[in-house]
Amino acid sequence: MAAEEKRQLNLRVEGVPGEVALTEAYRIDAVAELVGNAFGFSRPSQPVIVSGWRVGGEYWIEMLDDGQGMTSAQRASVGAFTQFERARREQQGVG
């Protein structure tokens, strides 16, 4: 993903090992979608940081970028296949 976007120097991955109840293919797809969104909505020179850590029996992943951000109403309505400001920022993908 980073190589395709020519942003290898912008991507930083940090975290601790952990178990997730998903196949490797699903884990890769999920993280690739998040990284792709971060690259798509941030400036080319800005870093994208992927962090992962364990919280109790769960594994959390956090994406940090300097993108356009989301309003509190948008964050509250995030769901599968949800896209925001589609008329202004048409993007192909799963939301």
DAWORA-V82378 format. One record per residue. RES is the residue in one letter. OMEGA is omega in whole degrees, -180 to 180 (* if undefined). D_LAST is the distance of its C-alpha to the last C-alpha in Angstrom with 1 decimal. Layout:
RES/OMEGA/D_LAST
RES/OMEGA/D_LAST
This chain:
M/-179/17.2
A/180/19.4
A/179/22.1
E/-179/20.0
E/-176/19.0
K/-177/22.6
R/-180/21.7
Q/-178/23.5
L/-180/25.6
N/-174/22.7
L/176/21.2
R/180/22.9
V/-180/22.5
E/179/24.6
G/-179/25.1
V/177/27.2
P/178/27.2
G/178/26.0
E/178/25.4
V/-176/22.1
A/176/22.2
L/174/19.8
T/179/21.0
E/-180/21.0
A/178/18.7
Y/178/15.9
R/-180/16.6
I/179/16.5
D/-178/13.2
A/-179/11.5
V/178/13.3
A/177/12.8
E/-180/9.0
L/179/9.8
V/178/12.7
G/176/11.2
N/179/8.9
A/177/12.3
F/-177/14.2
G/-176/12.3
F/175/12.7
S/180/16.1
R/-176/19.5
P/-178/20.9
S/-175/23.7
Q/-180/22.0
P/171/21.6
V/-176/18.6
I/176/19.8
V/179/18.6
S/177/20.8
G/179/21.5
W/179/24.2
R/174/25.6
V/-176/26.0
G/179/28.4
G/-178/27.1
E/173/23.5
Y/-177/21.8
W/175/19.6
I/180/17.4
E/176/17.0
M/176/15.4
L/176/17.5
D/-180/17.1
D/-177/18.6
G/-175/15.6
Q/180/15.3
G/-180/14.6
M/176/13.4
T/178/15.8
S/178/17.1
A/177/15.9
Q/180/12.2
R/-179/12.7
A/-176/14.5
S/178/11.9
V/178/9.0
G/179/8.2
A/176/6.8
F/179/4.4
T/175/4.8
Q/-178/4.8
F/178/8.2
E/-175/11.2
R/-179/10.1
A/-178/13.8
R/-175/14.7
R/180/12.0
E/178/10.8
Q/174/8.5
Q/180/8.1
G/-176/5.7
V/176/3.8
G/*/0.0
